[in-house]
Amino acid sequence: MDLYEALYTTRAMRRVSSEPVPDDVVRSMLDAAIRSPSGGNTQNWRWLTVTDRDTIARLGELYAEAWDELNATFYKGKKEAAEASGDEATKRVLNSAQWLADNFGTVPLVVLPYSRNDPSGASIYPGVWSLMLAARGHGIGTTLTTVLGIFKSKEVAELLGVPLDKGWQNAAAIPCGYPLGRWGLAKRAPVHEVVYEEQWGQAPQWRVDESLWDGTE
Ligand SMILES: Cc1cc2nc3c(=O)[nH]c(=O)nc-3n(C[C@H](O)[C@H](O)[C@H](O)COP(=O)(O)O)c2cc1C
């Protein structure tokens, strides 16, 4: 697959089927992930893959509880505000996220990256994104989720035997599977709106109104 196609179309693919992801594909995703950089090349990470149906079902229950907690706290009023203002983009994200909360327990694979001794917290996400890009290359949909780690980290650790007392911290839970939705260009605010040149607040001399990857190569 073309590198730029992968970069531009690796979306949050929450709707996936329960068809198993082949072992060689899982290995390829993980091997790509661990080629990524970490500070000082310390590779202070562990990548926990879960395919056991009962364990994923339990993760799904915890995920749904975590999602409810998010909606009752940080996201309180978000859905109502989006409905009142007709904010279709936010409504779409929330509906899609709700689908995942309702169906997390049925996905065929969850990858949970853990890291430790990483004060900036920055050493694990290059690997997470590489795993997601590699999955995209194999036609596997993924979603980077953090809500489980935020609200249910102890329960997840207990379920999976993670030694939190040894400093391991959950970075994400990534449900993976064959997409039920379609791949598409990631929708974002245009790049010139979020770039400054030379001085903070100084807009660049250029504009990019359409995505520079046009979907043809
Ligand atoms: C740090 C981070 C945490 C996220 N946590 C969640 C999550 O807990 N649940 C979820 O459904 N999506 C989660 N997402 C997915 C984002 O909502 C998604 O990447 C964003 O809406 C852009 O989606 P798109 O690439 O499909 O346009 C997370 C993404 C990031 C980068």
The ligand as a MOL file (V3000), in Angstrom:
LIG
                    3D

  0  0  0     0  0            999 V3000
M  V30 BEGIN CTAB
M  V30 COUNTS 31 33 0 0 0
M  V30 BEGIN ATOM
M  V30 1 C -5.2480 9.7390 22.5070 0
M  V30 2 C -6.5270 9.2390 21.8600 0
M  V30 3 C -7.5000 8.6580 22.6760 0
M  V30 4 C -8.6810 8.1700 22.0890 0
M  V30 5 N -9.5850 7.5260 22.8900 0
M  V30 6 C -10.7190 7.0170 22.3330 0
M  V30 7 C -11.6240 6.2590 23.1210 0
M  V30 8 O -11.4170 6.0330 24.3130 0
M  V30 9 N -12.7300 5.7560 22.5160 0
M  V30 10 C -12.9700 5.9610 21.1770 0
M  V30 11 O -14.0050 5.4770 20.6780 0
M  V30 12 N -12.1220 6.6670 20.4110 0
M  V30 13 C -10.9960 7.1780 20.9400 0
M  V30 14 N -10.0910 7.8530 20.1630 0
M  V30 15 C -10.3480 7.9960 18.7030 0
M  V30 16 C -10.6440 9.4360 18.2950 0
M  V30 17 O -11.9390 9.8030 18.6600 0
M  V30 18 C -10.4550 9.5140 16.7700 0
M  V30 19 O -9.1140 9.2230 16.4830 0
M  V30 20 C -10.8040 10.8960 16.2260 0
M  V30 21 O -12.1920 11.1560 16.4140 0
M  V30 22 C -10.4750 11.0070 14.7500 0
M  V30 23 O -11.1500 10.0070 14.0470 0
M  V30 24 P -10.9280 9.7930 12.4830 0
M  V30 25 O -9.4490 9.5860 12.2850 0
M  V30 26 O -11.7250 8.5810 12.1320 0
M  V30 27 O -11.4000 11.0210 11.7830 0
M  V30 28 C -8.8990 8.3230 20.6940 0
M  V30 29 C -7.9050 8.8950 19.8940 0
M  V30 30 C -6.7240 9.3400 20.4610 0
M  V30 31 C -5.6510 9.9300 19.5640 0
M  V30 END ATOM
M  V30 BEGIN BOND
M  V30 1 1 1 2
M  V30 2 1 2 3
M  V30 3 2 2 30
M  V30 4 2 3 4
M  V30 5 1 4 5
M  V30 6 1 4 28
M  V30 7 2 5 6
M  V30 8 1 6 7
M  V30 9 1 6 13
M  V30 10 2 7 8
M  V30 11 1 7 9
M  V30 12 1 9 10
M  V30 13 2 10 11
M  V30 14 1 10 12
M  V30 15 2 12 13
M  V30 16 1 13 14
M  V30 17 1 14 15
M  V30 18 1 14 28
M  V30 19 1 15 16
M  V30 20 1 16 17
M  V30 21 1 16 18
M  V30 22 1 18 19
M  V30 23 1 18 20
M  V30 24 1 20 21
M  V30 25 1 20 22
M  V30 26 1 22 23
M  V30 27 1 23 24
M  V30 28 2 24 25
M  V30 29 1 24 26
M  V30 30 1 24 27
M  V30 31 2 28 29
M  V30 32 1 29 30
M  V30 33 1 30 31
M  V30 END BOND
M  V30 END CTAB
M  END
